[in-house]
Amino acid sequence: MKLAASILSLILLLGAPEASVLPMIPSLEMETDYVWNCIEQTRFFDDHGYELAMPSGELIHGLQVDARLGILHESSKSDLKKHMKKKVYTPSDYLAGMKKVEDQVEDLESMIRLIDDEDYSWGFKIFPQYKVKLTLYGPGGSYDAEQGSILLYTTAHGSFKNYDDPAYTLIHEIVHIGIEESIIGKYQVPHAMKERIVDKMVILLFGDVLHGYRVQNMGDRRIDPYLKTPEDIHDLDQAVQKALEE
């Protein structure tokens, strides 16, 4: 009990532990699940203009066709797993990308601390740890707002979509996670405006560090008049409500 009391006293003295970023190489099961998820969402990616990196082969193409036609069956997932195990998945293919993400961990954690220090009244959600799961497939980046995890596309050569530096995509996804519940879900923000909000926040908060960060063409510009300075982010909830009323 004395040890527990000492630990509690130390926590109270130092404050809550800072958020950390943990890069991970996916297991065969994790990568298969993600490829399957991408196949299931084929029509969504088509509709929103995403370009997907996917394993090659007739099996994958056929499953995507089935998804577009609405006839994709769960039973086909076992065929996908066999294909991934025999012809696709190789753990060493992730090492180059892993090294580049590891090199950016310290900078990413500093950016998270900056957001956390702002203490936005509408509630930016910070996770104690962000697991960055590498993948060789998908649209370039995605997030799980409930788990605080991120999927980041890389290649066997350690390159990334859109940016040479993985920190650009990772901070984008971390901002997505932070506003998902308190802003996006609460006010039912449409996809195009959600992307615009995230891009504007990243530029306003980190534009002086992430030189060349680009706003996506899919953005809904109605939010722009309300997000012109870093201080405007403190009133993001009010800004979103006003933009949605237009």
ChimeraX attribute file (.defattr): number of C-alpha atoms within 10 A of each C-alpha:
attribute: neighborCount
match mode: 1-to-1
recipient: residues
	/A:1	6
	/A:2	7
	/A:3	8
	/A:4	9
	/A:5	10
	/A:6	11
	/A:7	12
	/A:8	11
	/A:9	12
	/A:10	12
	/A:11	12
	/A:12	10
	/A:13	9
	/A:14	8
	/A:15	9
	/A:16	10
	/A:17	9
	/A:18	14
	/A:19	17
	/A:20	17
	/A:21	23
	/A:22	15
	/A:23	21
	/A:24	18
	/A:25	18
	/A:26	19
	/A:27	15
	/A:28	16
	/A:29	12
	/A:30	14
	/A:31	20
	/A:32	22
	/A:33	15
	/A:34	18
	/A:35	23
	/A:36	20
	/A:37	12
	/A:38	21
	/A:39	25
	/A:40	20
	/A:41	14
	/A:42	19
	/A:43	17
	/A:44	13
	/A:45	16
	/A:46	12
	/A:47	8
	/A:48	11
	/A:49	11
	/A:50	13
	/A:51	11
	/A:52	16
	/A:53	18
	/A:54	15
	/A:55	18
	/A:56	10
	/A:57	11
	/A:58	9
	/A:59	14
	/A:60	18
	/A:61	14
	/A:62	13
	/A:63	21
	/A:64	21
	/A:65	16
	/A:66	16
	/A:67	18
	/A:68	17
	/A:69	10
	/A:70	11
	/A:71	11
	/A:72	17
	/A:73	11
	/A:74	9
	/A:75	8
	/A:76	12
	/A:77	16
	/A:78	11
	/A:79	11
	/A:80	17
	/A:81	19
	/A:82	12
	/A:83	17
	/A:84	18
	/A:85	13
	/A:86	9
	/A:87	11
	/A:88	15
	/A:89	20
	/A:90	13
	/A:91	12
	/A:92	10
	/A:93	17
	/A:94	22
	/A:95	17
	/A:96	15
	/A:97	24
	/A:98	20
	/A:99	12
	/A:100	19
	/A:101	24
	/A:102	14
	/A:103	13
	/A:104	16
	/A:105	18
	/A:106	12
	/A:107	13
	/A:108	21
	/A:109	17
	/A:110	14
	/A:111	18
	/A:112	19
	/A:113	15
	/A:114	13
	/A:115	16
	/A:116	16
	/A:117	9
	/A:118	12
	/A:119	12
	/A:120	14
	/A:121	11
	/A:122	15
	/A:123	15
	/A:124	21
	/A:125	21
	/A:126	19
	/A:127	20
	/A:128	13
	/A:129	16
	/A:130	21
	/A:131	19
	/A:132	21
	/A:133	22
	/A:134	25
	/A:135	26
	/A:136	25
	/A:137	20
	/A:138	23
	/A:139	18
	/A:140	20
	/A:141	21
	/A:142	20
	/A:143	21
	/A:144	16
	/A:145	19
	/A:146	10
	/A:147	12
	/A:148	20
	/A:149	22
	/A:150	24
	/A:151	25
	/A:152	27
	/A:153	25
	/A:154	27
	/A:155	18
	/A:156	17
	/A:157	11
	/A:158	19
	/A:159	16
	/A:160	20
	/A:161	16
	/A:162	12
	/A:163	14
	/A:164	12
	/A:165	16
	/A:166	25
	/A:167	19
	/A:168	21
	/A:169	21
	/A:170	24
	/A:171	20
	/A:172	20
	/A:173	22
	/A:174	26
	/A:175	22
	/A:176	26
	/A:177	27
	/A:178	20
	/A:179	23
	/A:180	20
	/A:181	17
	/A:182	15
	/A:183	21
	/A:184	20
	/A:185	11
	/A:186	11
	/A:187	14
	/A:188	14
	/A:189	18
	/A:190	12
	/A:191	14
	/A:192	15
	/A:193	21
	/A:194	21
	/A:195	20
	/A:196	21
	/A:197	27
	/A:198	22
	/A:199	20
	/A:200	22
	/A:201	22
	/A:202	21
	/A:203	21
	/A:204	17
	/A:205	17
	/A:206	17
	/A:207	14
	/A:208	10
	/A:209	12
	/A:210	15
	/A:211	10
	/A:212	11
	/A:213	18
	/A:214	15
	/A:215	15
	/A:216	11
	/A:217	10
	/A:218	14
	/A:219	19
	/A:220	17
	/A:221	13
	/A:222	18
	/A:223	22
	/A:224	15
	/A:225	10
	/A:226	16
	/A:227	20
	/A:228	14
	/A:229	13
	/A:230	14
	/A:231	12
	/A:232	15
	/A:233	22
	/A:234	18
	/A:235	14
	/A:236	21
	/A:237	18
	/A:238	14
	/A:239	18
	/A:240	22
	/A:241	15
	/A:242	13
	/A:243	17
	/A:244	14
	/A:245	7
	/A:246	7
